[in-house]
Amino acid sequence: MSSEYYFNRELSWLEFNARVLEEGVDPGNPLLERLKFLAIVSSNFDEFFMVRVASLKALKREGVAERDSAGLLPTEVLEAISKRARELLGRQYDCLLRDILPSLALKGLAVVRPSGWKGSEKRWLEAWFNDHLAPLLTPLRAEDDSVIRAAGNLRIHAAFRVRPEAGAAPGEGDGLALVQVPPNLDRFIRLPADGPGQRFAILDDLVKTFGSRLFPGYEVKESILFKVTRDADIGVDEERDDDFVAAMEEVLVDRQNSWPVRLTVSSDSEVLAERLRLALGLEPADLYTLSGPLDLKSFMELAGSEGPAADPGLESLRFSPWPAVKALEVPEGSSFWDEIKAHDRLLHVPYESFDPVVRFLEDAASDPAVLAIKMTLYRTSGNSPIVRALTRAARSGKQVAVLVEIKARFDEERNIAWASRLEQAGAIVIYGVARLKVHAKAALVVRREEGGGVRRYLHLSTGNYNDKTARLYGDLSIFTANEDLCREASAFFNMVTGYSTVQELRFLAIAPFDLKARIISMIDREAQRSSPEAPGLIMAKMNSLADVDVIAALYRASCAGTRVLLNIRGVCMLVPGVKGLSDNITVVSVVGRYLEHARIAYFGNGGTEEVYLSSADWMPRNLERRIELMFPVLDDSLRARVKDILGAYFRDNLKAHRLSPSGRWKRVEGAEGEEPWSSQERLYEASLRRKALDEEPPERELLVRRKPPTGQGGGA
């Protein structure tokens, strides 16, 4: 298909980050929430450069001159990225420095750069530097470029150009020294209060301002702060089965000093910036000069309700709280197993609490009737209650088999630690699958029931088993004891943990085996059943759409008259609204207080509606290079509920953007007089209503006593 019918993946991602930035710029959001969105933009950029830009640079180094689906060469994509990223960074820092930080200062929360330090504050900070910071700093002479080239990934450094003072004789001419800002100290230092409000200095500003004390006998002529972003797209040696964990640990070490892909610097010295760039072997387009603090990710912590600026008086600067609804509570005298056996249950986080997932595994760990637990773990939290429950279950003698994906990028170190802990407790740990990432989310409990029979209970999810991200990411999951689903889940675990040929399953679809083919088949089925009198309907929600075969199927469906509604959070390579090709396709994206993460697919299917949940986005990596699961929602009431959830995103006129054929995203605005409608707010309200209905006392029939009429019912 012609390249004009596809958007470039990387440039599409940049527009996603632009939509995140819009939430930071939007004055309708509370100030501290806006600051969080700016921090997310920086965090997103770091990962984007470490992975996507690094991959493009590798292609450029290798001389690859193949055009992508959108018809662009790697060099052309890199040029476009550099231009658009600078535009976004300029807007981000303009908003931070001209709007958010001054507005926060007026509200009593000031982040003060060196030019704004009062005399007393500067003296206090100098003493703090001498007592607390200087002992941790290690100045390194950079007589050659090797010291600069060794600067660790994403670590903030200060560079100093120094010259011997008059009368001193160590060396001749100028020298260069680097000092790493300690990554294990709080970035924000609270200044002594001399009035209302809070004032904070930034750690790296102290290193740059007082770093001259580290060079006695020398004077500092120039200084600059900088950060190197390096290639994190490093593959592990998949052939090293016997010591695969060691191979993965080597990747983590290599990541710190891999190929540099970006250099960000403060705007203090063009001379030093150029010296650093040349030493790192970067091109001018790889140098980004920032007008404010480097690395805004840490501002996320400052803006948080438990961060260094935690203050009840600042709560008005945050979103009003939405306490997670306590869903799936078990009635007195019943058990969680009874509830799941009675009918399937749906959980929608973060609107509903993640507690039932934790309870599912905690009850399995403590229940003497439970014989085995099988589970996949892709990403989990630092002090995970899930891992604690699995550890307890293994120690109590239950068979616990856990597939820990240690190739989960940026969580490898944590996952290796959890895997080791589980192994020590006696669990069977499988360290992923060779050449594939296991991204499926499944937990299977095998339990002996009364009467001696064995029954299986299953949890399937679109999101990770992570209690922390479950407070921020929108995901759906089901609890079920459906025998068909449980039997197929058992077959799935056998496939990924042992020796088993790929089984053909009726209900579950597994990538990379049949998931992609099933999706395309259902899209084509919808197209075939569509007619002018009864047009078909496909609705789908995912993080990214980048598989050209799936996109081609969606184009075919549109040409057949099928209405296609897509809710894509991030990358979308499909071009909507092209006459004769995608006229019937609408693409929207919602960015709000929660990260949209659930993957849902709905097919009208000629009136026999089908709804699926999945761990997989419609991307080549998910459909062809990962182990993923797609599972049906079989319960009629739950299917209707998921359809309503999916449909909510296409009604949003507050936080939604619509994609145009030109590739631009335009915020959806309600028609004149139309009620403002936020999908995330309405989904939370729906959870509250459902909880209220669950808590209503059952209707009781009143027994009315009446005296029977004379001569009727009175007997002889």
C-alpha positions as CSV (number, residue, x, y, z in Angstrom):
1,M,0.0,0.0,0.0
2,S,1.2,3.5,-0.8
3,S,3.3,5.2,1.9
4,E,0.9,8.2,2.0
5,Y,-1.5,5.9,3.8
6,Y,0.7,5.5,6.8
7,F,2.1,7.9,9.4
8,N,5.6,7.5,10.7
9,R,5.7,5.7,14.0
10,E,8.2,7.9,15.7
11,L,6.7,11.2,14.6
12,S,3.3,9.9,15.7
13,W,4.7,9.2,19.1
14,L,6.0,12.8,19.3
15,E,2.5,14.0,18.8
16,F,1.4,11.9,21.7
17,N,3.9,13.6,23.9
18,A,2.6,16.9,22.5
19,R,-0.9,15.9,23.8
20,V,0.6,15.2,27.2
21,L,2.3,18.6,27.1
22,E,-1.1,20.2,26.3
23,E,-2.4,19.0,29.6
24,G,0.6,20.8,31.3
25,V,-0.1,24.0,29.4
26,D,-3.9,23.8,30.0
27,P,-4.8,26.5,32.7
28,G,-7.9,24.5,33.4
29,N,-5.8,21.9,35.2
30,P,-4.6,22.5,38.8
31,L,-1.0,23.9,39.0
32,L,0.7,20.9,40.6
33,E,-1.0,18.6,38.1
34,R,0.3,20.7,35.3
35,L,3.8,20.4,36.7
36,K,3.3,16.6,36.8
37,F,2.4,16.6,33.1
38,L,5.5,18.6,32.3
39,A,7.6,16.0,34.3
40,I,5.9,13.2,32.3
41,V,6.9,14.9,29.1
42,S,10.5,14.8,30.1
43,S,10.3,11.2,31.3
44,N,8.7,10.2,28.0
45,F,11.4,12.0,26.1
46,D,14.2,10.1,27.9
47,E,12.7,6.7,27.1
48,F,11.9,7.8,23.5
49,F,15.5,8.8,22.9
50,M,17.0,5.8,24.7
51,V,14.9,3.4,22.6
52,R,13.4,4.8,19.4
53,V,16.0,7.4,18.5
54,A,18.8,5.0,19.5
55,S,17.3,2.4,17.1
56,L,17.2,4.9,14.2
57,K,20.8,6.0,14.9
58,A,21.9,2.4,14.8
59,L,20.3,2.1,11.4
60,K,22.1,5.2,10.3
61,R,25.5,3.9,11.6
62,E,24.9,0.7,9.7
63,G,24.2,2.6,6.5
64,V,20.6,1.3,6.2
65,A,18.8,3.3,3.5
66,E,15.5,1.5,3.4
67,R,12.3,3.6,3.6
68,D,9.7,2.8,6.3
69,S,6.0,2.3,5.7
70,A,5.5,6.1,5.6
71,G,8.2,6.4,2.9
72,L,10.9,8.0,5.1
73,L,14.6,7.2,5.5
74,P,16.1,6.9,9.0
75,T,18.0,10.1,8.4
76,E,14.9,11.9,7.4
77,V,13.1,10.7,10.5
78,L,16.0,11.8,12.7
79,E,15.9,15.3,11.2
80,A,12.1,15.6,11.7
81,I,12.4,14.3,15.3
82,S,15.1,16.9,16.1
83,K,12.9,19.7,14.8
84,R,9.7,18.7,16.5
85,A,11.4,17.7,19.8
86,R,12.9,21.2,20.0
87,E,9.5,22.8,19.4
88,L,8.0,20.8,22.2
89,L,10.9,21.4,24.6
90,G,10.7,25.1,23.9
91,R,7.0,25.1,24.7
92,Q,7.5,23.0,27.8
93,Y,10.2,25.2,29.3
94,D,8.3,28.4,28.4
95,C,5.3,27.1,30.3
96,L,7.5,26.0,33.2
97,L,9.5,29.2,33.6
98,R,6.9,31.8,32.6
99,D,3.7,30.3,34.0
100,I,3.8,27.4,36.3
101,L,6.8,28.2,38.6
102,P,5.9,31.9,39.0
103,S,2.3,30.9,39.7
104,L,3.4,28.3,42.3
105,A,5.6,30.9,44.0
106,L,2.6,33.1,44.4
107,K,0.8,30.2,46.0
108,G,3.7,29.6,48.5
109,L,5.8,27.0,46.7
110,A,8.9,28.4,45.1
111,V,11.7,26.6,43.3
112,V,14.6,29.1,43.4
113,R,17.5,29.1,41.0
114,P,20.8,30.7,42.1
115,S,19.9,34.1,40.7
116,G,17.0,34.2,43.1
117,W,18.8,33.1,46.3
118,K,18.6,35.7,49.0
119,G,22.0,36.5,50.7
120,S,21.1,34.5,53.9
121,E,19.9,31.6,51.7
122,K,23.1,31.5,49.8
123,R,25.2,31.5,53.0
124,W,23.1,28.7,54.4
125,L,23.3,26.7,51.1
126,E,27.1,27.1,51.0
127,A,27.4,25.7,54.5
128,W,25.0,22.9,53.6
129,F,27.2,22.2,50.5
130,N,30.3,22.0,52.6
131,D,28.8,19.8,55.3
132,H,26.5,17.4,53.3
133,L,27.4,17.5,49.7
134,A,31.1,18.2,49.1
135,P,32.2,15.0,50.9
136,L,30.2,12.9,48.3
137,L,31.6,14.6,45.2
138,T,34.4,13.3,43.2
139,P,35.9,15.7,40.7
140,L,37.5,14.0,37.7
141,R,40.2,15.5,35.5
142,A,39.1,15.2,31.9
143,E,42.5,15.5,30.2
144,D,41.2,13.4,27.4
145,D,37.8,12.7,26.1
146,S,37.5,9.2,27.8
147,V,36.2,10.7,31.0
148,I,33.5,12.6,29.2
149,R,32.6,9.5,27.2
150,A,32.2,7.6,30.4
151,A,29.5,9.9,31.8
152,G,26.7,7.5,32.9
153,N,23.3,7.3,31.3
154,L,20.8,10.0,32.5
155,R,23.2,11.1,35.2
156,I,23.4,14.9,35.7
157,H,27.0,16.2,35.7
158,A,28.6,19.5,36.1
159,A,31.6,20.4,33.8
160,F,34.1,23.0,35.0
161,R,36.8,24.8,32.9
162,V,39.5,25.7,35.4
163,R,42.7,27.7,35.2
164,P,45.6,27.8,37.7
165,E,45.5,30.9,40.0
166,A,48.3,33.3,39.8
167,G,51.3,32.0,41.6
168,A,50.2,28.4,41.5
169,A,52.2,26.1,39.3
170,P,50.2,22.9,38.8
171,G,50.0,22.3,35.0
172,E,49.7,24.8,32.2
173,G,46.7,26.3,30.6
174,D,43.0,25.5,31.1
175,G,41.8,22.2,32.3
176,L,38.4,20.5,32.3
177,A,36.9,18.6,35.2
178,L,33.6,16.7,35.6
179,V,31.6,16.2,38.8
180,Q,28.6,13.9,39.0
181,V,25.6,15.1,40.9
182,P,24.9,12.3,43.5
183,P,21.8,10.4,42.2
184,N,21.0,9.1,45.7
185,L,20.3,12.5,47.3
186,D,17.0,14.4,47.2
187,R,17.0,16.7,44.3
188,F,15.2,19.5,46.2
189,I,16.6,21.1,49.3
190,R,14.2,23.0,51.5
191,L,15.5,26.4,52.4
192,P,15.1,27.7,56.0
193,A,11.8,29.4,56.4
194,D,11.9,33.2,57.0
195,G,8.2,33.8,56.1
196,P,5.1,32.0,54.8
197,G,5.4,29.3,52.2
198,Q,8.2,26.9,51.1
199,R,11.3,27.6,49.1
200,F,13.5,24.9,47.5
201,A,16.9,25.0,45.9
202,I,17.9,22.3,43.3
203,L,20.8,20.0,44.1
204,D,22.6,20.4,40.7
205,D,22.6,24.2,41.1
206,L,24.6,23.7,44.3
207,V,27.1,21.6,42.6
208,K,27.6,24.1,39.8
209,T,27.5,27.2,42.1
210,F,29.8,26.0,44.9
211,G,31.8,23.4,42.9
212,S,34.8,25.8,42.7
213,R,35.6,24.8,46.3
214,L,36.6,21.4,44.9
215,F,39.6,22.9,42.9
216,P,41.9,24.7,45.4
217,G,44.6,26.6,43.6
218,Y,42.4,26.9,40.5
219,E,39.7,29.4,39.4
220,V,36.6,28.3,37.5
221,K,36.3,30.2,34.3
222,E,33.2,28.5,33.0
223,S,30.8,25.8,34.1
224,I,27.8,23.9,32.7
225,L,25.3,21.2,33.7
226,F,24.8,18.3,31.3
227,K,23.1,15.0,30.9
228,V,23.9,12.2,28.4
229,T,21.1,10.0,27.1
230,R,22.4,6.7,25.9
231,D,21.2,3.7,23.8
232,A,19.0,1.4,26.0
233,D,17.9,-0.7,23.0
234,I,20.5,-3.4,23.8
235,G,19.6,-7.0,23.1
236,V,20.6,-9.8,25.4
237,D,22.3,-12.9,24.1
238,E,19.3,-15.3,23.8
239,E,21.6,-18.3,23.4
240,R,23.0,-18.2,26.9
241,D,20.4,-20.4,28.5
242,D,22.6,-21.6,31.4
243,D,23.5,-18.1,32.6
244,F,20.8,-16.0,31.1
245,V,20.4,-13.9,34.3
246,A,24.1,-13.1,34.2
247,A,23.7,-12.1,30.5
248,M,20.8,-9.8,31.4
249,E,22.9,-8.2,34.2
250,E,25.6,-7.5,31.7
251,V,23.1,-5.6,29.6
252,L,22.2,-3.4,32.6
253,V,25.9,-2.5,33.0
254,D,26.4,-1.9,29.3
255,R,23.4,0.4,29.2
256,Q,25.2,2.9,31.4
257,N,28.0,3.4,28.9
258,S,26.4,2.5,25.6
259,W,26.2,4.7,22.5
260,P,25.2,8.3,23.3
261,V,22.2,9.6,21.4
262,R,21.4,12.9,23.0
263,L,23.2,15.6,25.1
264,T,21.2,18.1,27.1
265,V,23.0,21.1,28.6
266,S,22.2,24.2,30.6
267,S,22.5,27.5,28.7
268,D,25.7,28.6,30.5
269,S,28.5,28.0,28.1
270,E,28.4,27.4,24.3
271,V,32.1,26.6,24.4
272,L,31.8,23.8,27.0
273,A,28.6,22.5,25.3
274,E,30.5,22.1,22.1
275,R,33.5,20.5,23.8
276,L,31.2,17.9,25.4
277,R,29.3,17.2,22.1
278,L,32.5,16.6,20.2
279,A,33.9,14.3,22.9
280,L,30.7,12.2,22.8
281,G,30.8,12.0,19.0
282,L,27.4,13.6,18.6
283,E,26.1,15.7,15.8
284,P,24.9,19.3,16.3
285,A,21.3,18.1,16.0
286,D,21.9,15.9,19.1
287,L,22.6,18.8,21.3
288,Y,19.7,20.3,23.2
289,T,20.2,23.5,25.2
290,L,17.6,23.9,27.9
291,S,16.7,27.2,29.5
292,G,15.7,25.8,32.8
293,P,16.5,22.9,35.1
294,L,17.8,19.7,33.5
295,D,15.7,16.6,33.9
296,L,12.2,17.6,34.9
297,K,11.3,14.1,35.9
298,S,12.1,14.8,39.5
299,F,9.5,17.5,39.6
300,M,6.9,14.7,39.6
301,E,8.1,13.9,43.1
302,L,8.0,17.6,44.2
303,A,4.4,17.9,42.9
304,G,3.2,14.7,44.6
305,S,1.1,14.7,47.7
306,E,3.8,12.8,49.6
307,G,6.8,14.6,48.1
308,P,9.1,17.2,49.7
309,A,6.5,19.9,49.2
310,A,3.7,17.9,50.8
311,D,1.5,20.5,52.5
312,P,-2.3,20.3,53.2
313,G,-2.5,23.9,52.1
314,L,-1.5,22.9,48.6
315,E,-4.3,20.3,48.0
316,S,-6.3,22.9,46.1
317,L,-3.5,22.9,43.5
318,R,-4.1,19.2,42.8
319,F,-7.0,17.3,41.3
320,S,-9.8,16.7,43.7
321,P,-9.2,13.1,45.0
322,W,-11.1,10.2,43.5
323,P,-10.8,7.5,46.2
324,A,-10.8,4.0,44.5
325,V,-14.1,2.3,44.9
326,K,-14.0,-0.9,47.0
327,A,-15.4,-3.3,44.5
328,L,-15.9,-7.1,44.6
329,E,-16.3,-7.2,48.4
330,V,-17.3,-10.6,49.6
331,P,-20.5,-10.9,51.6
332,E,-20.2,-12.2,55.2
333,G,-20.4,-16.0,55.3
334,S,-19.1,-16.4,51.7
335,S,-15.6,-16.7,50.2
336,F,-13.9,-15.1,47.2
337,W,-14.0,-18.5,45.5
338,D,-17.8,-18.7,46.0
339,E,-18.2,-15.2,44.4
340,I,-16.1,-16.1,41.4
341,K,-17.9,-19.5,40.9
342,A,-21.2,-17.7,41.0
343,H,-20.4,-15.5,38.0
344,D,-17.5,-13.8,36.3
345,R,-16.4,-10.5,37.9
346,L,-14.9,-7.4,36.1
347,L,-12.5,-5.0,37.8
348,H,-11.8,-1.5,36.4
349,V,-8.7,0.1,38.0
350,P,-7.9,2.8,39.1
351,Y,-11.6,3.7,39.5
352,E,-12.0,0.5,41.5
353,S,-9.4,-0.7,44.0
354,F,-6.7,-3.2,43.0
355,D,-7.3,-4.9,46.4
356,P,-9.3,-7.9,44.9
357,V,-6.3,-8.9,42.8
358,V,-4.1,-8.9,45.9
359,R,-6.8,-10.7,47.8
360,F,-7.1,-13.3,45.1
361,L,-3.4,-14.3,45.6
362,E,-3.3,-13.8,49.3
363,D,-6.4,-16.0,49.8
364,A,-4.7,-18.6,47.5
365,A,-1.6,-18.4,49.6
366,S,-3.4,-19.0,52.9
367,D,-6.1,-21.4,51.9
368,P,-5.1,-25.0,52.7
369,A,-7.3,-26.2,49.9
370,V,-5.3,-24.4,47.2
371,L,-2.8,-26.8,45.6
372,A,-1.1,-24.6,43.0
373,I,-0.7,-21.1,41.7
374,K,0.6,-20.3,38.2
375,M,1.3,-16.8,37.1
376,T,3.1,-14.4,34.8
377,L,4.9,-11.3,36.1
378,Y,6.0,-8.6,33.7
379,R,6.2,-5.5,35.9
380,T,5.5,-5.2,39.6
381,S,6.0,-2.7,42.4
382,G,9.0,-2.2,44.7
383,N,7.5,-3.8,47.7
384,S,4.9,-5.9,45.9
385,P,2.1,-7.6,47.9
386,I,1.8,-9.9,44.9
387,V,5.3,-11.2,45.3
388,R,4.9,-11.5,49.1
389,A,1.8,-13.6,48.6
390,L,3.5,-15.9,46.1
391,T,6.5,-16.2,48.4
392,R,4.3,-17.2,51.4
393,A,2.5,-19.7,49.2
394,A,5.7,-21.3,48.1
395,R,7.0,-21.5,51.7
396,S,3.8,-23.2,52.8
397,G,4.4,-26.0,50.4
398,K,2.0,-25.1,47.6
399,Q,3.3,-25.5,44.1
400,V,4.0,-22.0,42.8
401,A,5.2,-21.5,39.2
402,V,6.0,-18.0,38.1
403,L,7.1,-16.8,34.7
404,V,9.1,-13.7,35.4
405,E,10.0,-11.7,32.4
406,I,13.4,-10.3,33.1
407,K,13.6,-8.6,29.7
408,A,11.0,-6.1,30.7
409,R,12.9,-2.9,29.7
410,F,13.9,-0.7,32.7
411,D,12.5,-3.2,35.2
412,E,15.1,-5.9,34.6
413,E,17.0,-5.4,37.8
414,R,13.9,-5.5,39.9
415,N,12.5,-8.5,38.2
416,I,15.8,-10.4,38.7
417,A,15.6,-9.6,42.4
418,W,12.0,-10.9,42.7
419,A,12.8,-14.0,40.7
420,S,15.7,-14.8,43.1
421,R,13.5,-14.3,46.1
422,L,10.8,-16.5,44.8
423,E,13.3,-19.3,43.9
424,Q,14.7,-19.1,47.4
425,A,11.2,-19.6,48.8
426,G,10.8,-22.8,46.7
427,A,8.8,-21.5,43.8
428,I,9.4,-22.7,40.3
429,V,10.7,-19.7,38.4
430,I,10.9,-19.5,34.6
431,Y,13.1,-16.7,33.3
432,G,11.0,-15.8,30.3
433,V,11.1,-17.5,26.9
434,A,14.0,-17.4,24.4
435,R,13.6,-14.7,21.8
436,L,10.2,-13.6,23.0
437,K,9.0,-11.4,25.8
438,V,6.2,-12.7,27.9
439,H,3.8,-9.8,28.2
440,A,0.6,-11.7,28.9
441,K,-1.1,-11.1,32.3
442,A,-2.6,-14.2,33.8
443,A,-2.9,-15.9,37.3
444,L,-4.3,-19.4,37.7
445,V,-5.2,-21.0,41.0
446,V,-5.9,-24.7,41.4
447,R,-8.0,-25.6,44.4
448,R,-9.4,-28.8,45.9
449,E,-13.2,-28.4,46.4
450,E,-15.5,-30.1,48.9
451,G,-16.1,-33.6,47.8
452,G,-12.5,-34.0,46.6
453,G,-12.8,-32.5,43.1
454,V,-10.4,-30.0,41.7
455,R,-11.5,-26.6,40.4
456,R,-9.5,-23.8,38.7
457,Y,-9.9,-20.1,39.2
458,L,-8.5,-17.6,36.8
459,H,-7.6,-13.9,36.6
460,L,-6.8,-12.3,33.2
461,S,-5.8,-8.7,32.8
462,T,-4.9,-6.0,30.3
463,G,-2.4,-4.5,32.8
464,N,0.4,-5.5,35.0
465,Y,0.3,-7.0,38.5
466,N,1.6,-3.8,40.0
467,D,-0.3,-2.3,42.9
468,K,1.4,1.1,42.4
469,T,0.6,1.7,38.7
470,A,-2.9,0.3,39.3
471,R,-3.6,3.6,41.0
472,L,-2.7,5.6,37.9
473,Y,-3.3,3.3,34.9
474,G,-6.7,2.5,33.5
475,D,-6.9,-1.3,33.1
476,L,-9.6,-4.0,33.0
477,S,-9.4,-7.6,34.3
478,I,-11.8,-10.5,34.9
479,F,-12.0,-13.1,37.6
480,T,-13.6,-16.3,36.3
481,A,-14.1,-20.0,37.1
482,N,-15.4,-20.7,33.6
483,E,-14.2,-24.2,32.8
484,D,-13.4,-23.5,29.2
485,L,-11.3,-20.4,29.9
486,C,-9.5,-22.1,32.9
487,R,-8.7,-25.2,30.8
488,E,-7.3,-23.1,28.0
489,A,-5.3,-21.0,30.5
490,S,-3.8,-24.3,31.8
491,A,-2.8,-25.2,28.3
492,F,-1.2,-21.7,27.9
493,F,0.9,-22.2,31.0
494,N,2.0,-25.6,29.8
495,M,3.1,-24.1,26.5
496,V,5.2,-21.4,28.1
497,T,6.7,-23.4,30.9
498,G,7.3,-26.8,29.5
499,Y,7.4,-28.9,26.3
500,S,4.1,-28.5,24.4
501,T,3.3,-27.9,20.9
502,V,1.2,-24.8,20.3
503,Q,-2.4,-25.8,21.0
504,E,-5.3,-24.5,18.9
505,L,-7.6,-22.8,21.4
506,R,-11.1,-21.7,21.0
507,F,-11.4,-18.9,23.5
508,L,-7.9,-17.6,24.1
509,A,-5.8,-16.2,21.4
510,I,-2.0,-16.2,21.9
511,A,0.7,-14.1,20.2
512,P,2.8,-14.7,18.3
513,F,0.9,-17.8,17.2
514,D,-2.7,-16.9,16.3
515,L,-3.6,-13.6,17.9
516,K,-2.8,-11.4,14.8
517,A,-4.6,-13.8,12.5
518,R,-7.7,-13.8,14.7
519,I,-7.8,-10.0,14.9
520,I,-7.5,-9.7,11.1
521,S,-10.1,-12.5,10.7
522,M,-12.6,-10.7,12.9
523,I,-12.0,-7.4,11.1
524,D,-12.6,-9.1,7.7
525,R,-15.7,-10.9,9.1
526,E,-17.1,-7.5,10.1
527,A,-16.5,-6.1,6.6
528,Q,-18.1,-9.1,4.9
529,R,-21.2,-8.8,7.1
530,S,-21.5,-5.1,6.6
531,S,-24.1,-3.7,4.2
532,P,-25.6,-0.2,3.5
533,E,-28.7,-1.2,5.4
534,A,-26.8,-2.7,8.3
535,P,-23.3,-1.3,8.5
536,G,-20.9,-3.2,10.7
537,L,-19.2,-1.7,13.7
538,I,-15.7,-2.1,15.1
539,M,-14.6,-0.3,18.2
540,A,-11.1,-0.7,19.6
541,K,-9.0,0.8,22.3
542,M,-5.2,0.4,22.6
543,N,-2.0,2.2,23.4
544,S,-0.6,2.0,19.9
545,L,-1.6,1.0,16.4
546,A,1.4,0.3,14.1
547,D,0.9,-3.1,12.5
548,V,0.5,-2.5,8.7
549,D,-1.4,-5.8,8.1
550,V,-4.0,-4.9,10.8
551,I,-4.2,-1.4,9.4
552,A,-4.8,-2.7,5.9
553,A,-7.6,-4.9,7.2
554,L,-9.2,-1.8,8.9
555,Y,-8.9,0.0,5.6
556,R,-10.8,-2.9,3.9
557,A,-13.5,-2.7,6.5
558,S,-13.9,1.0,6.0
559,C,-14.2,0.5,2.2
560,A,-16.9,-2.1,2.9
561,G,-18.9,0.4,4.8
562,T,-18.0,-0.7,8.3
563,R,-17.9,2.0,10.9
564,V,-14.5,1.9,12.7
565,L,-14.0,3.8,16.0
566,L,-10.5,3.7,17.4
567,N,-9.3,5.1,20.7
568,I,-5.5,5.2,20.5
569,R,-3.5,6.7,23.4
570,G,-0.1,7.0,21.6
571,V,1.2,5.9,18.2
572,C,-1.2,5.7,15.3
573,M,0.2,4.9,11.9
574,L,-3.3,4.6,10.3
575,V,-4.5,7.7,8.4
576,P,-8.2,8.3,9.0
577,G,-10.7,10.2,6.9
578,V,-9.1,9.5,3.4
579,K,-11.8,9.5,0.8
580,G,-12.4,6.1,-0.6
581,L,-10.1,4.4,1.9
582,S,-10.7,5.4,5.5
583,D,-13.8,7.7,5.3
584,N,-15.5,5.5,7.9
585,I,-12.6,5.5,10.4
586,T,-12.5,7.9,13.4
587,V,-9.4,8.0,15.7
588,V,-9.5,9.7,19.0
589,S,-7.0,9.9,21.9
590,V,-7.7,10.7,25.5
591,V,-5.1,12.1,27.9
592,G,-6.3,12.8,31.4
593,R,-5.5,12.3,35.0
594,Y,-5.1,8.6,34.5
595,L,-2.9,6.9,31.9
596,E,-5.1,5.0,29.4
597,H,-3.7,1.5,29.3
598,A,-6.6,-1.0,28.7
599,R,-6.8,-2.9,25.4
600,I,-10.4,-3.6,24.2
601,A,-11.9,-4.8,21.0
602,Y,-15.6,-4.8,20.1
603,F,-17.1,-6.4,17.0
604,G,-20.8,-6.0,16.1
605,N,-20.7,-9.4,14.4
606,G,-24.2,-9.1,12.7
607,G,-25.9,-8.6,16.1
608,T,-24.0,-11.3,18.0
609,E,-21.7,-8.9,19.7
610,E,-18.2,-9.9,20.7
611,V,-16.0,-8.1,23.2
612,Y,-12.3,-9.0,23.9
613,L,-9.7,-7.7,26.4
614,S,-6.0,-8.1,25.7
615,S,-2.5,-7.5,27.0
616,A,-1.4,-6.7,23.4
617,D,-1.4,-3.5,21.3
618,W,-1.8,-3.8,17.6
619,M,1.9,-3.5,16.9
620,P,4.4,-5.9,15.3
621,R,6.4,-6.3,18.5
622,N,3.2,-7.3,20.4
623,L,1.7,-9.5,17.7
624,E,4.9,-11.1,16.4
625,R,7.6,-10.9,19.0
626,R,5.9,-11.2,22.4
627,I,3.8,-13.8,24.1
628,E,0.4,-12.0,24.6
629,L,-3.1,-13.1,25.5
630,M,-6.5,-11.9,24.1
631,F,-9.5,-13.2,25.9
632,P,-13.3,-12.9,25.4
633,V,-15.8,-11.3,27.9
634,L,-18.4,-14.1,28.0
635,D,-20.8,-12.8,30.6
636,D,-23.6,-10.8,29.0
637,S,-23.8,-8.1,31.7
638,L,-20.0,-7.7,31.7
639,R,-19.9,-7.5,28.0
640,A,-22.4,-4.7,28.0
641,R,-20.4,-2.9,30.7
642,V,-17.2,-3.1,28.7
643,K,-18.9,-1.9,25.6
644,D,-20.2,1.1,27.6
645,I,-16.7,1.8,28.9
646,L,-15.3,1.7,25.4
647,G,-18.1,3.9,24.0
648,A,-17.4,6.6,26.7
649,Y,-14.2,7.6,25.0
650,F,-16.0,8.5,21.8
651,R,-18.3,10.9,23.7
652,D,-15.5,12.8,25.4
653,N,-15.5,16.5,24.6
654,L,-13.1,17.7,27.3
655,K,-10.0,15.5,27.2
656,A,-10.2,13.9,23.7
657,H,-8.3,14.8,20.6
658,R,-9.3,13.7,17.1
659,L,-6.7,12.7,14.4
660,S,-7.0,14.4,11.0
661,P,-5.8,13.0,7.6
662,S,-2.9,15.5,7.8
663,G,-1.6,13.9,11.0
664,R,-2.6,16.8,13.3
665,W,-4.6,16.1,16.4
666,K,-7.3,18.6,17.3
667,R,-9.0,18.8,20.6
668,V,-12.6,17.7,20.5
669,E,-14.9,20.5,21.5
670,G,-18.6,20.1,22.3
671,A,-21.2,21.8,20.1
672,E,-22.8,24.9,21.4
673,G,-25.0,24.0,24.4
674,E,-23.6,20.5,24.6
675,E,-22.9,19.2,28.1
676,P,-19.2,19.0,28.9
677,W,-18.3,15.3,29.0
678,S,-15.1,13.8,30.4
679,S,-14.8,10.0,29.9
680,Q,-12.6,9.4,32.9
681,E,-14.8,11.4,35.2
682,R,-17.9,9.6,33.9
683,L,-16.2,6.2,34.4
684,Y,-15.4,7.1,38.0
685,E,-19.0,8.2,38.5
686,A,-20.2,4.9,37.0
687,S,-18.1,2.9,39.5
688,L,-19.6,5.0,42.4
689,R,-23.1,4.3,41.2
690,R,-22.4,0.6,40.8
691,K,-21.1,0.5,44.4
692,A,-24.1,2.3,45.7
693,L,-26.4,-0.2,44.0
694,D,-24.5,-3.1,45.4
695,E,-24.9,-1.7,48.9
696,E,-28.6,-1.1,48.6
697,P,-30.5,-3.4,50.9
698,P,-32.5,-6.1,49.0
699,E,-36.1,-5.2,48.3
700,R,-38.4,-6.8,50.9
701,E,-42.0,-7.7,50.1
702,L,-44.5,-6.4,52.7
703,L,-46.9,-9.0,54.0
704,V,-50.3,-7.2,54.3
705,R,-52.9,-8.9,56.5
706,R,-56.5,-8.4,55.7
707,K,-59.6,-9.9,57.2
708,P,-61.2,-12.1,54.5
709,P,-64.7,-11.0,53.5
710,T,-67.7,-12.6,55.3
711,G,-68.4,-16.0,54.0
712,Q,-65.1,-16.5,52.3
713,G,-62.3,-18.5,53.8
714,G,-63.9,-18.7,57.2
715,G,-64.7,-22.4,57.2
716,A,-67.9,-24.0,58.6
